[in-house]
Amino acid sequence: MGSFQGHALPGSLFMLIGIWHIWRSLVRYVSNPKDFRVRVWNPVPGFDGKLKYLELYVVAIGAFIDLCIELLYSTHLKFFANGVLNPSHLNDFEHAGMLLMFFIFGVVCLLSENSRIVSLPDGALCFVAATAFGAEYLLFYFHSTTHKGLEGYYHLLLVLLIALCIITVVAGAFLPTSFPVDLSSGIAITLQGLWFYQTAFTLYGPMMPDGCQLKDDKIMCRTTANRVRGELLANCQLFALVFVVLVAVVVSYGVAASKYRHSDVRSLHMVQDGLDKD
C-alpha cells in the first residue's frame, strides 16, 4: 500500500523533468529544425558550469533522496527478520531498487558529460533511460503488493504510461533526428508525473470516488458498481490530463515559435502546405 507523499514525490520529479523536456524540445526544434537531434536530457542554455546539468542533478539527487526514504526511513533499518529479508518491507525494497536505476541513469549521464572514461552518445543514453523505465515497469507490473480493485486499476493505467515512456525513449535511439519522437517522450514523462499526482489525490486524498474508502491500508468499495464507477472516473481523469497536456504543448509551441523561430521553420511549413495542396 502506498501513501500520498509516496506518490507525490516521484510525481513531482517526473512532472518537472517532463515539462522541461517538452519546452526544450520545442525550443530546439523551432530554433534549428534542420539540425534537430533527440536528447535524452537537456542542459540549461547559457550556462557552462554545474547549472548546465541541473536536470541531471534533479534526477540523481531526487532519486537518491527518495531511495533513502524508501530504504532507510520506511524500513526503520529493519532490513532482516528471522535471518531473511523482512517481508513487511519488500514493497520498500522494490521501490528502492527502481529508484536506484534512475539514480544510476543520472550519474551515468553526468559522467558521460564530464569524463573521458564514460562518454556515451545520446543513443546509448536513451537505452540507459529505457532500462530505468523498464525497471519501473517491472516493479509496478510484478508488484509484491497485490494491487486489486480500484487501486489496481489506477496502477494499471500507470503501467501503460510507463510503457509509453519506454517506447518513446527507445524510438529516440533509432530515430535520432525525429522531433515528434523527442516531443512524445517529454509528453509521456509529464503524463506519468501527473498520473502519480492524480493517484495520490484520488486514492489517498480528497478525490476518493463515492462508495469507496481507504480502510486498513486497502481501497475498499461497497459494491461492484461503486468500483466500476471509480474506474470510469479514472478514465475520464486520464483523458482530461492528456487534453490539458496537449493544449499546453500547442500553446508552448506558439510561444517558442514567436520567440525563437528560425526561418527554416517557416520554409518547412510552406513546403508542407505545397505538398498538401498537390
C-alpha positions in Angstrom: 0.0 0.0 0.0 1.3 3.5 -0.8 0.7 6.9 0.6 0.0 10.5 -0.7 3.7 11.5 -0.2 4.9 8.3 -1.7 3.1 9.2 -5.0 3.5 13.0 -4.9 7.3 13.0 -4.6 8.1 10.8 -7.7 5.2 12.6 -9.4 6.9 15.9 -8.9 10.2 14.7 -10.3 8.6 13.2 -13.4 6.4 16.2 -14.0 9.3 18.7 -13.7 11.6 16.7 -16.0 8.8 16.1 -18.5 7.7 19.7 -18.7 11.4 20.8 -19.1 11.9 18.2 -21.8 8.8 19.4 -23.7 9.9 23.0 -23.6 13.5 22.4 -24.6 12.4 20.1 -27.4 10.1 22.8 -28.8 12.8 25.5 -28.5 15.5 23.4 -30.1 13.2 22.5 -33.0 12.0 26.0 -33.8 15.5 27.4 -33.4 17.2 25.0 -35.8 14.8 22.3 -37.3 17.4 21.0 -39.9 19.9 20.1 -37.2 17.4 18.9 -34.6 18.6 15.9 -32.6 16.9 13.8 -30.0 18.2 14.4 -26.5 17.6 12.1 -23.5 18.3 15.1 -21.2 18.5 18.9 -21.9 21.2 21.2 -20.5 20.2 24.7 -19.2 21.2 27.1 -22.0 23.6 30.0 -21.4 25.5 28.2 -18.6 28.8 26.3 -18.7 29.1 25.4 -15.0 27.2 23.0 -12.9 23.9 24.7 -13.5 24.1 23.5 -17.1 23.5 20.0 -15.7 20.6 21.0 -13.5 18.2 18.4 -15.0 20.7 15.6 -14.2 21.2 16.8 -10.7 17.4 16.8 -10.2 17.2 13.3 -11.4 20.2 11.9 -9.5 19.6 13.8 -6.2 15.8 13.4 -6.3 16.1 9.7 -6.9 18.7 9.3 -4.2 16.6 11.2 -1.6 13.5 9.1 -2.5 15.7 6.0 -2.3 16.9 6.9 1.2 13.3 7.5 2.3 12.2 4.1 1.0 15.3 2.1 2.2 16.1 3.9 5.4 13.1 5.8 6.7 10.2 3.5 5.6 12.0 0.3 6.8 13.3 1.9 10.1 16.5 0.0 9.2 14.8 -3.3 9.9 16.1 -5.0 6.8 16.0 -8.6 8.1 13.6 -10.7 10.1 14.5 -14.2 11.2 17.6 -14.3 9.0 15.8 -13.3 5.8 14.7 -10.1 4.1 11.9 -8.5 6.2 8.7 -9.5 4.3 6.9 -6.5 5.8 9.2 -4.1 3.8 9.5 -5.9 0.4 7.5 -3.1 -1.1 10.1 -0.6 0.1 13.0 -2.7 -1.2 11.3 -2.9 -4.6 10.8 0.9 -4.8 14.4 1.4 -3.7 15.6 -0.8 -6.5 13.6 1.1 -9.1 14.9 4.4 -7.7 18.5 3.1 -7.8 18.1 2.7 -11.6 17.1 6.3 -12.1 20.0 7.4 -9.8 22.4 5.4 -11.9 20.9 7.0 -15.1 21.6 10.5 -13.7 25.1 9.6 -12.6 25.9 7.9 -16.0 24.8 11.0 -17.9 26.9 13.2 -15.7 29.9 11.0 -16.1 29.3 10.9 -19.8 29.4 14.7 -20.0 32.4 15.2 -17.7 34.6 12.1 -18.0 36.6 10.7 -20.9 36.3 7.2 -19.5 32.5 7.1 -19.8 31.5 9.1 -22.9 28.3 7.7 -24.4 26.3 9.1 -27.3 22.7 10.2 -26.9 21.5 6.9 -28.5 23.2 4.8 -25.8 21.9 7.1 -23.1 18.4 6.5 -24.5 18.9 2.8 -23.8 20.1 3.6 -20.2 17.0 5.7 -19.6 14.9 2.9 -21.1 16.5 0.4 -18.6 15.4 2.7 -15.7 11.9 3.0 -17.1 11.9 -0.8 -17.7 12.8 -1.4 -14.0 9.9 0.8 -13.0 7.6 -1.0 -15.4 8.5 -4.4 -13.9 8.1 -3.1 -10.4 4.5 -2.0 -10.9 3.6 -4.9 -13.1 5.0 -7.6 -10.8 4.5 -5.9 -7.5 4.7 -7.8 -4.2 1.9 -5.6 -3.0 -1.2 -7.0 -4.7 -3.0 -4.2 -6.4 -6.6 -5.1 -6.7 -9.9 -3.3 -7.4 -9.8 0.4 -7.8 -6.2 0.7 -6.7 -5.1 -1.9 -9.2 -6.9 0.0 -12.0 -5.0 3.2 -11.2 -1.7 1.3 -11.2 -2.6 -0.4 -14.5 -3.0 3.0 -16.2 0.3 4.0 -14.6 2.0 0.9 -16.1 0.6 1.8 -19.6 2.1 5.3 -19.2 5.5 3.8 -18.2 5.4 1.6 -21.2 4.8 4.7 -23.4 7.9 6.2 -21.8 9.9 3.1 -22.7 8.7 3.1 -26.3 9.4 6.8 -26.9 12.9 6.7 -25.3 13.9 3.6 -27.3 12.4 5.2 -30.5 14.7 8.1 -29.9 17.8 5.9 -30.2 16.6 4.6 -33.6 15.2 7.9 -34.9 17.8 10.4 -33.6 16.5 13.3 -35.7 12.8 12.9 -35.1 11.1 15.9 -33.4 7.8 14.0 -32.8 9.6 11.2 -31.0 11.5 13.6 -28.8 8.4 15.6 -28.0 6.4 12.5 -27.4 9.0 11.4 -24.8 8.5 14.6 -22.9 4.7 14.3 -23.1 4.9 10.7 -21.8 7.1 11.6 -18.8 4.9 14.5 -18.0 1.7 12.4 -18.1 3.4 9.8 -15.8 4.1 12.5 -13.3 0.6 13.9 -13.5 -0.9 10.4 -13.1 1.2 9.9 -9.9 -0.4 13.1 -8.6 -3.9 12.0 -9.7 -3.4 8.7 -8.0 -2.3 10.4 -4.8 -5.3 12.8 -4.7 -7.8 10.0 -5.6 -6.7 7.1 -3.5 -5.1 8.9 -0.6 -6.7 12.4 -0.8 -9.9 14.3 -1.2 -11.0 12.8 -4.6 -11.9 9.3 -3.5 -15.0 8.2 -5.5 -18.3 7.8 -3.7 -18.8 4.4 -2.2 -15.1 3.7 -1.8 -12.8 4.4 1.1 -9.3 3.8 2.4 -9.6 1.2 5.2 -6.9 -0.9 6.8 -4.4 0.2 4.2 -6.7 -1.0 1.4 -9.0 0.7 -1.0 -12.4 -0.8 -0.4 -15.6 -0.2 -2.5 -19.0 -1.1 -1.1 -20.3 -2.6 -4.3 -19.1 -3.6 -7.8 -21.0 -0.7 -9.2 -19.0 1.7 -7.0 -15.7 0.2 -8.2 -16.7 0.3 -11.8 -17.8 3.9 -11.4 -14.4 4.7 -9.9 -12.6 3.1 -12.8 -14.7 5.1 -15.3 -13.8 8.2 -13.4 -10.1 7.2 -13.7 -10.5 7.0 -17.5 -12.1 10.5 -17.6 -9.3 11.8 -15.4 -6.6 10.4 -17.7 -8.4 11.8 -20.8 -8.6 15.2 -19.1 -4.8 15.1 -18.3 -4.0 14.2 -21.9 -6.2 17.0 -23.2 -4.6 19.6 -20.8 -1.0 18.5 -21.7 -1.7 18.6 -25.5 -3.2 22.1 -25.2 -0.3 23.2 -23.2 2.1 21.8 -25.8 0.3 23.7 -28.6 0.4 26.9 -26.6 4.1 26.4 -25.7 4.9 25.8 -29.4 3.3 29.1 -30.3 5.3 30.9 -27.5 8.5 29.2 -28.5 8.0 29.9 -32.2 7.3 33.6 -31.6 10.5 34.0 -29.6 13.0 31.6 -31.2 11.6 30.6 -34.6 14.2 30.1 -37.3 13.5 31.0 -40.9 13.8 27.3 -41.8 10.7 26.5 -39.8 8.5 28.8 -41.9 10.1 27.3 -45.1 9.3 23.8 -43.9 5.7 24.7 -43.3 5.5 26.3 -46.7 6.8 23.2 -48.4 4.4 21.0 -46.4 1.5 23.2 -47.4 2.5 22.9 -51.1 2.7 19.1 -50.8 -0.8 19.1 -49.2 -2.3 21.2 -52.0 -0.7 18.9 -54.6 
